[in-house]
Amino acid sequence: MAEADQYLPEDATYLLQDVSVLFGGDSDDFDFTRGSPEWTVLAACSDAPWLEDSDTIEIAAAPTQALTAGTIRAARAGRYRDTVSCEF
């Protein structure tokens, strides 16, 4: 999340999805802190072409420790894009 934080506007509305259950986790302990390296963004969408210009952003994140290198590659390839709906 720390890497993505530089692109996220302070005044946007955020819809946060904890997708820990996809990796055997429990989303009851969702303590998402913006910029935290403890969370990795697997998918995101917004109401504008560029995050910096967005008013609403939806983010699907999972605990970094639960992810493998394969999971990260899959996220970069778009495998988890259906974890966000982008229906604003």
DANORNOR-V540229 format. One record per residue. N is the residue number from 1. SS is DSSP state (A for helix, B for strand, O for the rest). Layout:
BEGIN
n->{N,N}
ss->{SS,SS}
END
This chain:
BEGIN
n->{1,2,3,4,5,6,7,8,9,10,11,12,13,14,15,16,17,18,19,20,21,22,23,24,25,26,27,28,29,30,31,32,33,34,35,36,37,38,39,40,41,42,43,44,45,46,47,48,49,50,51,52,53,54,55,56,57,58,59,60,61,62,63,64,65,66,67,68,69,70,71,72,73,74,75,76,77,78,79,80,81,82,83,84,85,86,87,88}
ss->{O,A,A,A,A,O,O,O,O,O,O,O,B,B,B,B,B,B,O,A,A,A,A,O,O,O,A,A,A,O,O,O,O,O,O,O,O,O,B,B,B,B,B,B,B,B,O,O,O,O,A,A,A,O,O,B,B,B,B,B,B,B,B,A,A,A,O,O,A,A,A,A,A,A,A,A,O,O,O,O,A,A,A,O,O,O,O,O}
END
